[in-house]
């Protein structure tokens, strides 16, 4: 629908709806995916991030083709339509080809143990095996842990009425839902710091990456010393360079999946995240002070894409591992919310900040990501090799 918008206001509206859907999807994916991973395969959650640079690469190649070969008014519309078709195809595959199970831990926390047992049996069937788990065994475990059968039976309540359902959902937005994230000093400090990192990275990342085509175009204009319009310049070499930089993100995600379980005391989740964040900040500074030519900018942006995909890959895996299962969705949801809110502020800051519009936003991005590095170093939890709660 965005491709057929006839005004800037309608484009903004449709893109807001797009962002709303994507923003709600990303934190749920990681939390749900982790529920079904054995501890020995937890690095696969980091590997899941490889689709991010791959999708960026595909998008940049499509943009390079359409925007570079069609008039401005048509090229971006064809690009949006193509991306929409690909996204719709992924929607069909996700919801009609694959059957996604609900989190068993979530179901148990809600007192829906019969459904949790059914999910476990479904997983066993999918993997060609059987399980001994039954609702009766869960009742016995509950009794051994100090609960009596009457209390267990209380949890087996029938489906609530419509008003009860709405009341339960509205209660999810209360502060009580977040209180378990601060149940002790260590978890509270880890929660605060990981949220701080999501917020600072959320603002710093788009200050550089959202305007990378413009930075490429400006360097190309200065190198060629011509008066070609910025739109025409972006249509050719700019998206080629953007596609090349996107390629470097793929090995970054693959390397991240290897490093998060490395036994070195300097790696693991926290060490890999801190190292990649520091590397990202350093090359942002180098981009400002030494990226004076198109070739230099391409080189810096390739290293930046490599480091940032390690950073985001580990961040998406490390964050849900910090939180206990009953509040994992809430913790990652707040982190993603802070990331999106600060990300919304980035274009406003880039457009209004005093100074050189080509360097000041990048310096701010570097400072913000450097702040995230400091926060990561202070997180008191390392989840490598630990059993998830």
ABEGO torsion letter per residue (X at the ends): XAAABABAAAAAAAAAAAAAAAAAAAAAAAAAAAAABBAAAAAAAAAAAAAAAAAAAAAAAAAAAAAAABBAAAAAAAAAAAAAAAAAAAAAAAAAABBBBBBAAAAAAAGBAAAAAAAAAAAAAAAGBBBABBAAAAAAAAAAAGBBAAAAAAABBBBBBAAAAAAAAAAAABAAAAAAAAABAAAAAAAAAAAAAAAAAAAAAAAAAAAAAAAAAAAAAAAAGBABBAAAAAABAAAAAAAAAAAAAAAAAAAAAAAAABABAABEAAAAAAAAAAAAAAAAAAAAAABABAAAAAAAAAAAAAAAAAAAAAAAAAAAAABBAAAAAAAAAAAAAAAAAAAAAAAAAAAABBEBAAAAAAAAAAAAAAAAAAAAAABABBABGBBBX
